[in-house]
Amino acid sequence: MKKTRQFMMLVVMIAIASPLFAQLPSGSYGSDISMKKLNSTGSAFTDTVCTIYEHTNAGRAVIMDVSAIWCAPCWSYHGTHALKTLFEANGPNGTNEVMVYYVEGDGGTIAQLNGASNSQGNWVSGSPYPILPTIAPNNSQVNSLYSIGYFPTVYLICPDRKVTEIGTKTAAQLIAGARACPALAMNALDASIFKVSAPASIIYCGTMNPVVTVQNYGTTAITSFTVKLFIDGTEKASYDWTGNIERLEIVEVSMPTYVDATLTSGSHTVKLVIDNPNSGTDLNLVNNEKTMTVNNVSTFGGYPVAETFSAATFPPSGWSKDDGNDGKGWIRSTAHNGCAKMDFYNISKNAIDYLMLPPVDMTSASAMNLGFKVSYAQYQSTSTDKIEVQVSSNCGATWSTKYSKSGASLATASVTTSSFTPSTETQWRQESVDLTSYAGQSQILIRFKATSGYGNNAYIDEINLSPSADVASNDMVSGMLLSPNPSNSNTDLEFYTQKSSDVSVVVVNSLGAVVYSSIVNAAQGFNTLQIPSENFNSGIYFVSIKGENSNSTQKLIIQK
């Protein structure tokens, strides 16, 4: 549904006054607005200024529908009368639990709101709740403050100012969402952690730069507090903050960089705690801390690194991923007999996600190259989804971009408005990134960075990190592909080797019995072998290829 709305907005709309944004992630802090409403007949603006905080400060939630006069899905939702029913039953003249605002977010005129040309109909008639246009004397502040990426967008803003995109729900569902908001506490002194922006799920070499957003959840202004950092239950650092936070306001606090060279590689529990507000006693300790799990990257292994994502475990052993703040990120796809997928089709515009290779010690290398295959289709010709390869040689303090393609330059398949999944080998392209400038260095981090344009899906596969000048020292069998799979006849096995060598091919059935084996004198590069699977019974088989220093296994399904 989101794709339909965005496509309509881009093709049909009267140019929106502000660019498309990523929708606010659930749990974001809701900013206030200041907009005048139309009068009861919808013929002119009144002098009444509508805000969000006048209601949330009084303990009422706000439902804000941001739509456009030309938007058919918006008009369909308007026709359900969910907002009207909610406002009449639970608004100021009902139970007074919630306020409802309708924001025309695309510069529609008063005449168009009343059903003039280029409008879906009369939005004013039968709408008892405030209507807030984005034409003068108002502006498009809602679009920017609330990152409107498509119409309709329906937000719930709770009294604590946390925002959720509740969506086009029924009146009963909307009031249920509003009633699920936490009641405002009335403690005099109450410091609360609103969110933790850092550390992320991955840290490097024991280095952290904690960033915490603190909210004054009490009735007394907060002028000081201490932020404490705990790792695996032990306090490691603290930072004293001073300033001023009024009730329900927030402040973002960045602690000094903390480095622990003794922190082992792997998973650790990190906790951030707010303590000692105003040098006094916090009257509500429940909201004073946040705990998270982070993966410390501090062990740098050898090369080559070869990965075809054939195993179900994701990310693969030694790999790491950071899903940012969108709650999604890189996943494994079964396409191409296993690959890594970035779901740009469903991830908000500008969201960033990372997939990182195992850390590498390149001390003994004289050259290095990263090879991989990519597959991508644009949602439309203007889609700008981006894939980058970034490298760090200082434990993630800074990153250098060594490969960057987006939009049409990234595409390997035709534009499609359907969720893209590559179906043929022709929809993949081989890429090569020269990393020789990092050869000889001991601590190298390499990651794929995906930046969403809210377009269509991208995939990467057959990752090969190897010393391009030293390939003779290692056969590195990789790039395994079985086709067709499932199969009802013979099956072609394709694989890649870094040098000419003997490669063992073994096929076993689900009971572990060998049904086929062969030794292949493989040439450097891509090799193809036909497996006589037409002689196999229906069932599941496992095909393994093994070289001198590497091996790979994939599942083969025979269906007759």
Sequence and secondary structure as in RCSB ss.txt:
>XXXX:A:sequence
MKKTRQFMMLVVMIAIASPLFAQLPSGSYGSDISMKKLNSTGSAFTDTVCTIYEHTNAGRAVIMDVSAIWCAPCW
SYHGTHALKTLFEANGPNGTNEVMVYYVEGDGGTIAQLNGASNSQGNWVSGSPYPILPTIAPNNSQVNSLYSIGY
FPTVYLICPDRKVTEIGTKTAAQLIAGARACPALAMNALDASIFKVSAPASIIYCGTMNPVVTVQNYGTTAITSF
TVKLFIDGTEKASYDWTGNIERLEIVEVSMPTYVDATLTSGSHTVKLVIDNPNSGTDLNLVNNEKTMTVNNVSTF
GGYPVAETFSAATFPPSGWSKDDGNDGKGWIRSTAHNGCAKMDFYNISKNAIDYLMLPPVDMTSASAMNLGFKVS
YAQYQSTSTDKIEVQVSSNCGATWSTKYSKSGASLATASVTTSSFTPSTETQWRQESVDLTSYAGQSQILIRFKA
TSGYGNNAYIDEINLSPSADVASNDMVSGMLLSPNPSNSNTDLEFYTQKSSDVSVVVVNSLGAVVYSSIVNAAQG
FNTLQIPSENFNSGIYFVSIKGENSNSTQKLIIQK
>XXXX:A:secstr
 HHHHHHHHHHHSS  SS       TTEE     EEEE TTSSSEEEEEE SHHHHTTT EEEEEEE TT HHHH
HHHTTTHHHHHHHHHSTTTT  EEEEEEETT   HHHHBT TTSSSBSSTT  S EEESSTTS SHHHHHTT  S
SSEEEEE TT EEEE  S  HHHHHHHHHTS      SS EEEEEEEES SEEETTEE  EEEEEE SSS EEEE
EEEEEETTEEEEEEEEEEEE TT EEEEE   EE TT  SEEEEEEEEEE GGGS  S GGGSEEEEEEEEE   
B S EEE   SS SS TT EEE TTTT   EEESGGGSEEEE TTTS TT EEEEE   B  TT S  EEEEEEE
E  SSTT   EEEEEEESSTTSS EEEEEEEHHHH  S   SS     SGGG EEEEEE GGGTT S BEEEEEE
E  S   EEEEEEEEE TT GGG    EEEEEESSSBSS EEEEEEESS EEEEEEEEETTS EEEEEEEEE SE
EEEEEE GGGS SEEEEEEEE SS EEEEEEEE  
